[in-house]
Structures are given as C-alpha cells and as structure tokens.
Amino acid sequence: ALDARAATLGQRLTDGLRAALGTLDGVTDIRGRGLMIGIEFDRPCGALVALGLEAGVLVNVTADRVLRLLPPLILSEAEADELLARVVGIVRRFLDMPA
C-alpha cells in the first residue's frame, strides 16, 4: 500500500522534474526510487539548502553535487505538486546564480 503509493508519487515527481529541469544546462541527472529523488548538477550545489529553506522546503545535498529529496510516504498528490513547483523554482534560481 505505502510502497505502491511511494512508487506512484515518486514517478510523478521524477517525471515532473525531468520535464521541467531535464534539459537545463547544469542538471546532469534526475533519478529516483520511490520517493527518494536525486537531482545531480555539474557543480557543487550546497546553496540549494538555503534556497530550499527560504522556499519552505527541507532538502539536503549529498556528494557535493546531488540535491536529495526525501518527502514523507504520506505525501498527498496536492503536496507532491506543491513540492514539485517549489523545487523547480529553487533549482532555476540556483542555476541562474553565478557559478
């Protein structure tokens, strides 16, 4: 039940991120397994943690270049859409910053 829901919502988020960010310069990979989602960049992306906090989204950065999302398994469709919009916004802001 929860694992199937996580797979469905995770695919929805991953597909949305790929559609919105997949062709942008600076994004090298978007991957996910269930609701564990990673967006890899061609440069260190630690600044995304602060941008996320400003946008009300708790994210972390691993391996210096991967933005990791770990939303709760009880995430609703509406919350998933809100998360997608906020993450796309902070990633675009980050990519517009001087490298």
Secondary structure by P-SEA (a helix, b strand, c coil): caaaaaaaaaaaaaaaaaaccccccccccccccccbbbbbccccccaaaaaaaaacbbbbbcccccccccccccccaaaaaaaaaaaaaaaaaaaaccc
